[in-house]
Amino acid sequence: MVTRGIKQLIAEANAEVDTVSVSDAMVMHEDSDVVFVDVRETVELGQTGSIAGAVHAPRGFIEFMADPESPLHKPELASGARLLLYCASGGRSALAAKALVDMGVGNVAHIAGGFAAWKEAQGPIGS
């Protein structure tokens, strides 16, 4: 039996990590000290595209890709830049951001409303 459901886990993550509005994220998109991280699955990127310039680190691999000792490590996730995570609507990115915070990664946030909010706000989309 589940004693802490997904809604509670997401609420707990949101209470512990920074959440950035899509309008603030659009301003941050111009900042070279911010790395946008798409935590959606590969198939989702193929169907909808991604925020222009984003690094892909699927939610299921985020811990491995953040850890410099992992063979899956992505240097962008350990660059010291602000990491701005997003998923389709904000749930997975909140959980992923909390996982990174739990690992000791600093300066992590996620986008409220995720890629759907970005697309609605007509933010730049790449392939």
Residue pairs with C-beta under 8 A, 6 or more apart in sequence:
6 91
9 95
10 91
10 94
10 95
12 98
13 94
13 95
13 97
13 98
14 94
16 98
16 101
17 94
17 97
17 98
17 101
17 108
17 109
17 110
18 97
18 108
18 109
18 110
19 90
19 94
19 109
19 110
19 111
19 112
20 28
20 84
20 109
20 110
20 111
20 112
21 111
21 112
22 111
22 112
22 113
22 117
22 118
22 120
22 121
22 123
23 121
25 36
25 84
25 86
25 111
25 118
25 123
26 118
26 121
26 123
28 34
28 82
28 84
29 36
29 51
29 52
29 53
29 123
29 124
31 82
33 81
33 82
34 81
34 82
34 83
34 84
35 55
35 76
35 77
35 79
35 81
35 82
35 83
35 84
36 51
36 53
36 54
36 55
36 84
36 86
37 54
37 55
37 56
37 57
37 76
37 77
37 83
37 84
37 85
37 86
37 96
38 45
38 50
38 51
38 54
38 55
38 56
38 57
38 85
38 86
38 87
38 115
39 57
39 58
39 59
39 62
39 85
39 86
39 87
39 92
39 93
39 96
40 50
40 58
40 59
40 87
40 88
40 92
40 115
41 58
41 59
42 56
42 58
44 88
45 56
48 115
48 119
48 125
49 125
49 126
49 127
50 56
50 115
50 125
50 126
50 127
51 86
51 115
51 118
51 123
51 124
51 125
51 126
52 123
52 124
52 125
52 126
53 126
54 86
54 126
55 74
55 76
55 77
57 65
57 66
57 74
57 77
57 96
59 87
59 92
59 93
59 95
59 96
61 72
62 77
62 96
62 99
62 100
63 99
63 100
63 103
64 70
64 72
64 73
65 72
65 73
65 74
65 77
66 73
66 74
66 77
66 78
66 100
66 103
66 105
67 73
67 103
68 78
77 83
77 100
77 105
78 105
80 107
81 107
82 107
82 108
82 109
83 97
83 100
83 105
83 107
83 108
83 109
84 109
84 110
84 111
85 93
85 96
85 97
85 100
85 108
85 109
85 110
85 111
86 93
86 110
86 111
86 114
86 115
86 118
87 93
87 96
87 110
87 114
87 115
88 114
88 115
88 116
89 113
89 114
89 115
89 116
89 117
90 110
90 111
90 112
90 113
90 114
90 117
91 114
93 110
93 111
93 114
94 110
96 110
97 108
97 109
97 110
100 108
101 108
111 117
111 118
113 120
118 125
119 125
